[in-house]
Amino acid sequence: MCGIVGYKGKRKACNILLECIKTLEYRGYDSVGIATLANDQFQIKKDIGKIDEVHNKLNFLTLQGNLGVAHTRWSTHGGVTQINAHPHLSQDKKVAVVHNGIVENYQELKHELEKHGIKFISQTDTEIFPQYISYSMKQGKSFKDAVHETLLRVEGSYAIVAVNVSGEMIVARNGSPLVLGIGKDEIFAASDVPAFLEHTNKVVYLDDEEYAVLDLGNVVDSSKNYEVYNVKTNKKIKKEIKTITWTLEQAKKGNYPHFMLKEITEQKETIKKAIEQDHELIAKVTDAIKNAHGVFFVGCGTSYHACVSASYIFAHVAKRHVNVVLASEFRNHENFLKKETLVVAVSQSGETADLLDAVKTAKAHGCKTIAIVNVMGSTLTRLCDTSVMMNSGPEICVLSTKSYTSQLALLLLFAYSSAGRLEDGKKIINSACKHVDKVIDVGLEKLKPLAEKLHKQHDFFLIGRDLAYPSALEGALKIKEVSYIHAEGFAGAELKHGTIALIEKGVPCIALITKSTRKLILSNAMEVKARNGYIIGVSDENNEVFDYFIQVPAAGDADPILMIIPLQILAYYLALAKGLDVDKPRNLAKSVVVR
Ligand code: G6P
């Protein structure tokens, strides 16, 4: 994972780099580092810890110069140590690199360089880049040619920013995101747009196997500030400058204490926005679904849960079977893929490596592909034949909240449109939207005391049937991700097939109840209650079996949209009650760009 930034301009680089890298902290936060160039030498500060902790210790703002790179790390190769933190330097200290991705053949390249007397000081795969570039320059190559040669030798995934002591900056991508920000007299490179959105909304998306030579800003013609090349052919490529419509306010926390709370609250608007789609696009997606011989919905984590939820609606409403597959397991279904197969890839970031791999597999078999995605310009949007944007605005908290309900809304819409009932689908979502404010407000009021009571519990069990089953899975994921409390979601009847053995006095069990599943799921809740479990009912009406009741209005097929909100809020408050870092839970990263 990791977040990377490069800056070249006329302003003091350290201030800008620090601000930019903070915006990318959601991508990983076990170590951080910044290197700037001043008086033909790199000044470098890096250490383990979150950005603010390291900044308090080292003070990045004393770094001089108008050019530099920054990195926030989620470790893959090499432990979390100061030495392994980026940026990494070449042995002669003339090249500095930040990297996001994995160099698969790093051992081979390392041994090759070691034979030439180059000593590696870190345990990272990344160190290959500065060492190889510098070695290649020593063989007489220009910086550009040396970077190019290195890219040809490296196997695996990378987004890199490489700089040398002469102030040349080159960036490259293959399998990890990288976007250029084109300012007036400055240029940025970053893993994600919000990093530099404060400074420019003009961007150039790099594609896989591309590298770009960045120059100082040309006020007259900003397209002259960079040159993009294909790694394989080394030919220059013309790239379009795109204008980003997301605003800076959307990417900032504002008055909210945490992005998670801000993003939960934003669902008051985002669900409605998700279904404001162009009619031609809806028709195109609907036709693709109807004409497909075999439909696969694929996703990871929360996005996968949205796919599971959609499979119920497609079965009930569109009377269509859709296959739901975890993106990481998709290859196992290769034998069933053909030209007429449709693969719908669902993702907030559009950068999840497992998902991109699944889409590449689908494309290799000639399948049609549709993305349901939030981040414009993401790799997924460029891989798929058609993209439907979720329009949720930037989601910064590592946990997916608003993007989940947008995914649910869109998938529900497509189930209805596939049944020839688009307007009914819209009505159902719009009436659910009328209750979102209330559900959030009630949740914020009632779930704080509940979380304070339950935050020392070791386990939570969530049960739901039919449409509420995927909500149980997603609710459990929310609780685990942010509060580190073990939580498991079950189809109501399944708990008794083994896991009920874990129920003892006071163990919380959240029962998610829809109108059509009420009787059966209440029986399951009774079974837990009989073993002295603590029942939290999430339902449109109270019941004597509940020890605690959270009211969520019935919304028919849109039940999952409303039902997940209290679970998001409960997870948030559980984490707060435990004093945890809500926006940056341990071990996680928002976009997982490794397989
Ligand atoms: C990571 C995040 C999860 C997210 C999953 C899929 O694992 O920690 O919260 O659900 O990736 O992300 P995507 O961007 O593809 O929806």
Boltz pocket constraint, residues with backbone or C-beta under 6 A from the ligand:
constraints:
  - pocket:
      binder: B
      contacts: [[A, 300], [A, 301], [A, 302], [A, 303], [A, 346], [A, 347], [A, 348], [A, 349], [A, 350], [A, 351], [A, 352], [A, 355], [A, 398], [A, 399], [A, 400], [A, 588], [A, 589], [A, 590], [A, 591], [A, 592]]
      max_distance: 6.0
